[in-house]
């Protein structure tokens, strides 16, 4: 009996974990995340718990250290003004922090197949790497993979599809030091997808250790909008046309 209860408990825990993913419940409706719920202090990140459906790893450790950009230690950061409520998650690279990954797992719960995702976010620069021509030695490279995929502990994109239009590479050249989180809006539609109802996709931002003095960069104000396959649009259009015809028909009969 104890073994049976153990199995039931493990199954329930697995189901609860699956349900904690980010659910896409409606087409053409934006899902958003601004990371403000993590607060303005240093925290130990827990995957799929600190923020449901979101994942983080870095070579240095699993912490997000609170910073306004003044700290240059290579690790993950909870960036924002000191004591401020507006937060962003990111990293500073170094020899001891050669990779940082941020990911979100999305589950299609719309009842239709998703063929396109419009992804948007702000890339933010919280610390300058110095007066090199740009700070683009540090970059958040964007990639995705269909399915609920664990983040690798490296910068490898084997098995992932990269989308350079969703990369963030800051281009500010100022002396090394703290900045105010200058935001660069980034948006792009990923097409050619086949995400059946009940299945998922994993989006990933990959941070590296750039050459020279590293910048502090972050992501914020994430949004995603799902678009259905064309046949779904056709059915929706047919349904709307029928409804309009039926209304007109009733008006004619009642006239």
Buried (B, 14 or more C-beta within 10 A) or exposed (E): EEEEEEEEEEEEEEEEBEEBBBBBEEBEEEBEBBBBEBEBEEBEBEBBEBBBBBBBBBBBBBBBBBBBBEBBEBBBBBBBBEEEEBBBBBBBBBEEBBBBBBBBBBBBBBEBBBBBBBBBBBBBBBBBBBEBEEBBBBBBBBBBBBEBBEBBEEBEBEEBEBBEEBBBBBEBBEEBEBBEBEBBEBEBBBEEBEBEEEBBBBBBBBBBBBEEBBBBBBBBBBBBBBBBBEEBBEEEEEEEEEEEEEEEEEEEEEE
